[in-house]
Amino acid sequence: MTSIQIEGGCFCGAIRYRIGSKPDGSMICHCRTCRRLFSAPVVAWLSVDSGSFEFIHGKPATFSTSAPVTRWFCAACGTHVAYVHADEPTFIEVVTCSLDDPSEFPPTHHSWLGHDLAWVAFGDDLPVFPESRH
């Protein structure tokens, strides 16, 4: 694991986090859950090693969208910053646009195209998956 320092946080600054290693993957999610949570057509995510992720300021509020998924967000401004899936506890999924510099980590694929909105079109030639790439 290469040691680096990536930081991010919520809109109001009450929650700040640090990632100490290069992300394991990145994607754009088209699933219904992400659309509803973010009120957006798609959401970009980074997968990071849970051992390299730490909150450095504030403590996030949590909620579950399904039994295995715990989501972390700022109780003050509502920004969703990450989630962990009980079936994959060694990874934390971080909202790419909660990073201080999200342009550093472009997506490598699109997931959950089976849930896609008919009017969403990218044309970026990234690989696409009807559900999760796993």
Backbone as CSV, one residue per row, in Angstrom:
resi,resn,N_x,N_y,N_z,CA_x,CA_y,CA_z,C_x,C_y,C_z
1,MET,0.840,-1.175,0.000,0.000,0.000,0.000,0.889,1.244,0.000
2,THR,0.716,2.081,-1.015,1.472,3.311,-1.138,0.885,4.367,-0.216
3,SER,1.742,5.025,0.541,1.273,6.052,1.466,1.147,7.382,0.743
4,ILE,-0.056,7.916,0.750,-0.327,9.230,0.200,-1.289,9.925,1.163
5,GLN,-1.675,11.138,0.860,-2.627,11.823,1.720,-3.680,12.506,0.856
6,ILE,-4.898,12.024,0.981,-6.040,12.575,0.268,-7.012,13.047,1.346
7,GLU,-7.546,14.252,1.199,-8.491,14.740,2.195,-9.782,15.198,1.549
8,GLY,-10.816,15.218,2.371,-12.110,15.682,1.921,-13.009,15.916,3.109
9,GLY,-14.260,16.210,2.818,-15.202,16.451,3.900,-16.541,16.920,3.376
10,CYS,-17.346,17.355,4.294,-18.693,17.811,3.963,-18.679,19.270,3.513
11,PHE,-19.819,19.739,3.065,-19.974,21.103,2.562,-19.660,22.161,3.620
12,CYS,-20.141,21.960,4.846,-19.982,22.994,5.876,-18.668,22.886,6.656
13,GLY,-17.919,21.804,6.486,-16.639,21.649,7.177,-16.710,20.961,8.525
14,ALA,-17.889,20.574,8.958,-18.034,19.904,10.258,-17.422,18.504,10.242
15,ILE,-17.382,17.870,9.077,-16.802,16.531,8.919,-15.616,16.644,7.970
16,ARG,-14.472,16.149,8.404,-13.276,16.068,7.558,-12.716,14.669,7.680
17,TYR,-12.176,14.148,6.587,-11.568,12.818,6.594,-10.261,12.839,5.815
18,ARG,-9.470,11.788,6.035,-8.195,11.606,5.351,-8.112,10.162,4.868
19,ILE,-7.568,10.001,3.677,-7.313,8.680,3.101,-5.805,8.588,2.924
20,GLY,-5.198,7.534,3.462,-3.745,7.422,3.456,-3.158,6.486,2.424
21,SER,-3.964,6.017,1.472,-3.431,5.160,0.412,-4.214,5.406,-0.865
22,LYS,-3.629,5.006,-1.966,-4.262,5.172,-3.265,-5.577,4.384,-3.293
23,PRO,-6.650,4.969,-3.833,-7.918,4.245,-3.933,-7.768,2.955,-4.745
24,ASP,-8.599,1.966,-4.393,-8.577,0.678,-5.094,-9.427,0.692,-6.353
25,GLY,-10.291,1.668,-6.507,-11.127,1.742,-7.689,-11.993,2.987,-7.661
26,SER,-12.607,3.266,-8.778,-13.503,4.406,-8.883,-14.581,4.081,-9.906
27,MET,-15.750,4.661,-9.715,-16.832,4.370,-10.646,-17.904,5.444,-10.594
28,ILE,-18.781,5.370,-11.569,-19.987,6.173,-11.568,-21.146,5.202,-11.390
29,CYS,-21.942,5.446,-10.358,-23.062,4.572,-10.042,-24.363,5.165,-10.581
30,HIS,-25.150,4.319,-11.208,-26.432,4.714,-11.796,-27.613,4.102,-11.035
31,CYS,-27.382,3.537,-9.855,-28.452,2.807,-9.163,-29.530,3.722,-8.598
32,ARG,-30.701,3.154,-8.377,-31.841,3.909,-7.832,-31.548,4.484,-6.450
33,THR,-30.846,3.715,-5.621,-30.550,4.184,-4.262,-29.712,5.454,-4.302
34,CYS,-28.643,5.463,-5.082,-27.794,6.662,-5.185,-28.582,7.831,-5.746
35,ARG,-29.392,7.570,-6.772,-30.202,8.655,-7.339,-31.089,9.294,-6.285
36,ARG,-31.731,8.477,-5.478,-32.641,9.007,-4.451,-31.877,9.722,-3.340
37,LEU,-30.761,9.140,-2.893,-29.986,9.761,-1.815,-29.425,11.126,-2.199
38,PHE,-28.985,11.255,-3.440,-28.309,12.474,-3.871,-29.189,13.391,-4.713
39,SER,-30.387,12.930,-5.042,-31.258,13.695,-5.949,-30.492,14.074,-7.208
40,ALA,-29.778,13.099,-7.758,-28.936,13.302,-8.937,-29.038,12.071,-9.838
41,PRO,-28.777,12.212,-11.126,-28.894,11.059,-12.023,-27.818,9.997,-11.824
42,VAL,-26.627,10.399,-11.359,-25.522,9.461,-11.113,-24.666,9.997,-9.960
43,VAL,-23.848,9.121,-9.370,-22.937,9.526,-8.292,-21.592,8.828,-8.504
44,ALA,-20.506,9.568,-8.350,-19.158,9.011,-8.478,-18.650,8.564,-7.105
45,TRP,-18.007,7.384,-7.076,-17.499,6.778,-5.834,-16.054,6.320,-5.994
46,LEU,-15.326,6.333,-4.873,-13.990,5.730,-4.773,-14.044,4.606,-3.755
47,SER,-13.412,3.491,-4.062,-13.254,2.409,-3.085,-11.878,2.556,-2.455
48,VAL,-11.843,2.647,-1.126,-10.570,2.802,-0.423,-10.444,1.735,0.663
49,ASP,-9.227,1.399,0.987,-8.957,0.448,2.056,-9.434,1.039,3.379
50,SER,-10.235,0.296,4.121,-10.787,0.827,5.372,-9.700,1.189,6.379
51,GLY,-8.557,0.516,6.320,-7.449,0.824,7.226,-6.758,2.135,6.916
52,SER,-7.006,2.683,5.721,-6.362,3.940,5.342,-7.300,5.141,5.474
53,PHE,-8.538,4.899,5.913,-9.532,5.961,6.015,-9.723,6.353,7.478
54,GLU,-9.715,7.667,7.739,-9.984,8.128,9.105,-10.685,9.477,9.090
55,PHE,-11.575,9.662,10.042,-12.184,10.971,10.241,-11.213,11.781,11.079
56,ILE,-10.877,12.984,10.614,-9.913,13.829,11.325,-10.581,15.020,11.994
57,HIS,-11.852,15.244,11.689,-12.600,16.321,12.346,-14.078,15.963,12.314
58,GLY,-14.706,16.019,13.454,-16.131,15.741,13.545,-16.440,14.258,13.509
59,LYS,-17.674,13.952,13.780,-18.135,12.572,13.752,-19.399,12.523,12.898
60,PRO,-19.416,11.641,11.886,-20.579,11.611,11.011,-21.795,10.970,11.678
61,ALA,-22.962,11.380,11.229,-24.191,10.673,11.574,-24.274,9.464,10.643
62,THR,-25.065,8.470,11.014,-25.174,7.269,10.187,-26.638,6.893,9.980
63,PHE,-26.863,6.148,8.915,-28.147,5.497,8.696,-27.921,4.348,7.728
64,SER,-28.857,3.424,7.675,-28.760,2.269,6.777,-29.839,2.347,5.718
65,THR,-29.417,2.189,4.471,-30.380,2.137,3.378,-30.847,0.714,3.145
66,SER,-30.072,-0.236,3.646,-30.426,-1.649,3.654,-29.612,-2.279,4.777
67,ALA,-29.993,-3.456,5.170,-29.340,-4.084,6.337,-27.807,-4.095,6.269
68,PRO,-27.186,-4.415,5.125,-25.721,-4.475,5.150,-25.009,-3.146,4.920
69,VAL,-25.728,-2.070,4.604,-25.082,-0.817,4.223,-25.291,0.266,5.283
70,THR,-24.163,0.793,5.810,-24.204,1.913,6.752,-23.603,3.121,6.054
71,ARG,-24.368,4.185,5.989,-23.949,5.405,5.299,-23.573,6.477,6.311
72,TRP,-22.560,7.273,5.973,-22.052,8.325,6.839,-22.339,9.673,6.199
73,PHE,-22.893,10.588,6.970,-23.210,11.903,6.446,-23.070,12.942,7.547
74,CYS,-23.036,14.208,7.134,-22.944,15.309,8.091,-24.338,15.650,8.587
75,ALA,-24.524,15.629,9.896,-25.819,15.967,10.486,-26.118,17.462,10.363
76,ALA,-25.093,18.292,10.199,-25.300,19.738,10.110,-25.744,20.182,8.713
77,CYS,-25.062,19.697,7.664,-25.380,20.169,6.307,-25.985,19.086,5.411
78,GLY,-25.935,17.836,5.852,-26.548,16.751,5.095,-25.662,16.083,4.063
79,THR,-24.429,16.557,3.890,-23.551,15.965,2.888,-23.264,14.503,3.205
80,HIS,-23.490,13.644,2.221,-23.184,12.217,2.308,-21.702,12.077,1.943
81,VAL,-20.888,11.473,2.819,-19.453,11.379,2.531,-18.967,9.970,2.224
82,ALA,-19.631,8.926,2.742,-19.125,7.577,2.513,-20.134,6.537,2.986
83,TYR,-19.839,5.277,2.647,-20.604,4.170,3.213,-19.718,2.943,3.318
84,VAL,-20.140,2.015,4.157,-19.465,0.724,4.293,-20.522,-0.361,4.153
85,HIS,-20.145,-1.431,3.456,-21.029,-2.573,3.232,-20.549,-3.712,4.126
86,ALA,-21.439,-4.278,4.932,-21.055,-5.326,5.892,-20.409,-6.527,5.212
87,ASP,-20.749,-6.796,3.947,-20.158,-7.931,3.230,-18.755,-7.634,2.718
88,GLU,-18.346,-6.365,2.733,-17.015,-5.958,2.293,-16.429,-4.932,3.267
89,PRO,-16.243,-5.309,4.536,-15.807,-4.339,5.550,-14.374,-3.831,5.375
90,THR,-13.598,-4.438,4.486,-12.231,-3.963,4.260,-12.188,-2.764,3.320
91,PHE,-13.351,-2.394,2.759,-13.424,-1.240,1.870,-14.431,-0.219,2.381
92,ILE,-14.127,1.031,2.139,-15.058,2.125,2.382,-15.284,2.784,1.036
93,GLU,-16.537,3.039,0.733,-16.893,3.715,-0.513,-17.066,5.194,-0.195
94,VAL,-16.210,6.021,-0.768,-16.171,7.456,-0.498,-16.777,8.208,-1.683
95,VAL,-17.614,9.189,-1.404,-18.195,10.006,-2.465,-17.067,10.831,-3.085
96,THR,-16.787,10.589,-4.348,-15.668,11.249,-5.016,-15.736,12.769,-4.897
97,CYS,-16.908,13.336,-5.059,-17.022,14.802,-5.043,-17.009,15.395,-3.638
98,SER,-16.818,14.550,-2.602,-16.576,15.086,-1.256,-15.080,15.291,-1.018
99,LEU,-14.249,14.870,-1.975,-12.803,15.088,-1.882,-12.481,16.557,-2.111
100,ASP,-11.388,17.021,-1.533,-10.935,18.385,-1.782,-10.595,18.579,-3.262
101,ASP,-10.049,17.528,-3.904,-9.723,17.590,-5.331,-10.265,16.354,-6.039
102,PRO,-11.556,16.333,-6.343,-12.136,15.157,-6.986,-11.599,14.897,-8.387
103,SER,-11.042,15.899,-9.053,-10.536,15.706,-10.414,-9.323,14.782,-10.458
104,GLU,-8.693,14.541,-9.302,-7.536,13.636,-9.240,-7.896,12.179,-9.490
105,PHE,-9.181,11.825,-9.325,-9.578,10.424,-9.380,-10.751,10.205,-10.333
106,PRO,-10.474,10.203,-11.643,-11.553,9.994,-12.603,-12.093,8.560,-12.513
107,PRO,-13.352,8.376,-12.896,-13.939,7.030,-12.831,-13.321,6.089,-13.857
108,THR,-13.381,4.783,-13.541,-12.864,3.761,-14.451,-13.977,2.960,-15.125
109,HIS,-15.213,3.085,-14.612,-16.335,2.350,-15.198,-17.667,2.899,-14.678
110,HIS,-18.734,2.427,-15.274,-20.102,2.742,-14.853,-20.734,1.462,-14.331
111,SER,-21.403,1.538,-13.182,-22.112,0.382,-12.615,-23.608,0.671,-12.510
112,TRP,-24.361,-0.402,-12.468,-25.811,-0.368,-12.287,-26.536,0.328,-13.440
113,LEU,-26.061,0.074,-14.668,-26.740,0.631,-15.832,-28.139,0.051,-16.012
114,GLY,-28.423,-1.074,-15.351,-29.766,-1.644,-15.379,-30.790,-0.733,-14.722
115,HIS,-30.330,0.226,-13.918,-31.215,1.188,-13.255,-31.173,2.564,-13.931
116,ASP,-30.418,2.696,-14.991,-30.157,4.002,-15.594,-31.425,4.704,-16.066
117,LEU,-31.387,6.002,-16.031,-32.451,6.831,-16.602,-32.274,6.880,-18.120
118,ALA,-33.358,6.829,-18.854,-33.296,6.789,-20.315,-32.585,7.998,-20.917
119,TRP,-32.640,9.159,-20.257,-32.051,10.364,-20.827,-30.602,10.619,-20.415
120,VAL,-29.988,9.690,-19.649,-28.581,9.835,-19.270,-27.713,9.183,-20.348
121,ALA,-26.777,9.944,-20.894,-25.846,9.427,-21.901,-24.473,10.036,-21.643
122,PHE,-23.449,9.198,-21.590,-22.112,9.692,-21.286,-21.196,9.769,-22.495
123,GLY,-21.028,8.705,-23.244,-20.133,8.722,-24.388,-18.668,8.789,-24.023
124,ASP,-18.313,8.363,-22.797,-16.912,8.409,-22.364,-16.163,7.117,-22.673
125,ASP,-16.831,6.136,-23.240,-16.239,4.853,-23.628,-15.683,4.037,-22.463
126,LEU,-16.082,4.359,-21.223,-15.687,3.534,-20.081,-16.499,2.252,-20.094
127,PRO,-15.968,1.163,-19.517,-16.749,-0.071,-19.421,-18.035,0.145,-18.624
128,VAL,-19.086,-0.573,-18.992,-20.366,-0.459,-18.310,-20.804,-1.834,-17.813
129,PHE,-21.504,-1.848,-16.684,-21.989,-3.079,-16.075,-23.461,-2.902,-15.725
130,PRO,-24.310,-3.900,-16.024,-25.730,-3.775,-15.729,-26.015,-3.690,-14.230
131,GLU,-25.161,-4.280,-13.416,-25.231,-4.178,-11.946,-23.842,-3.826,-11.468
132,SER,-23.457,-4.342,-10.299,-22.110,-4.111,-9.795,-21.105,-4.825,-10.698
133,ARG,-19.911,-4.313,-10.807,-18.897,-4.990,-11.626,-18.400,-6.279,-10.979
134,HIS,-18.764,-6.504,-9.725,-18.293,-7.704,-9.016,-19.215,-8.863,-9.289
